[in-house]
Amino acid sequence: PSTGPLHGLRAVVSTGGTQEPLDPVRYLGNRSSGKQGIAIANALRAAGASVDLVAAHVDVPLPEDHPDTASATAEHPGLQVHRVGTALELQDVMNRFGELADVVVMTAAVADFRPATFAESKIKKSEDSDDAPVIELVRNPDILRGLVQRRQESGARRIIVGFAAETGDAATDPVEFGRAKLARKGCDLLCVNQVGTDLVFGQDSTKVTFLSADGAAERRVEGTKDDVARELTTLIAERVARTD
Ligand code: C5P
């Protein structure tokens, strides 16, 4: 169709894992592959939105860039990829594009901490002792909370979606955790999934529960990351239709 349910809307999606440099050759990173955020960017684009995809480190090819919106057609609105490294860079780009967006999806795995200092030259081991350095960390800002706060201040109508990757355990229900997180973050939708070293991160299939702030949606999706992306697109389109 020449007009999808999100036709004429702008979306910004973050994906991948941030990398926080320690010295010129080392960083603190995480296992996020970027697959879920890429699937979401493609699904939003297929629904008619023009999409800015903000990619931290990813393990898979990024979609093709269509930087020239003149080359975008009604069926294929623009998709532009922006690369970032650290959480602070991601925050800067998300705030910039978030300002203009109707839909913001924070799929990226953001490092909660970064090294307090960056060593200009490679950190070396001592040759005459077994001493190991102690690395001091500082907190990174919560980008998602910041985006919610900026929306509040501007009074804009903008749908903001967060993700929660809970490792959980036998005693804790990840969905209960998710509810508390949704309230804390203040976003409209939260996609809760359970992760472990070989579960979800980097995998093609996933198991998630969508929670919504207004209580209107609680949907489970078990399937591929494309299935999750399509369900999220449907939930977003429902909200867009309601506020029209
Ligand atoms: O607090 P937690 O890391 O579990 O929250 C996950 C959600 O918050 C994800 O949407 C993630 O992209 C976002 N996040 C963020 N800034 C951080 C940490 C997480 O925006 N520093």
Residues whose N, C-alpha, C, O or C-beta is under 5 A from the ligand:
A	BS01	C5P	M106 T107 A108 A109 V110 A111 D112 N140 P141 D142 I143 L144 G162 F163 A164
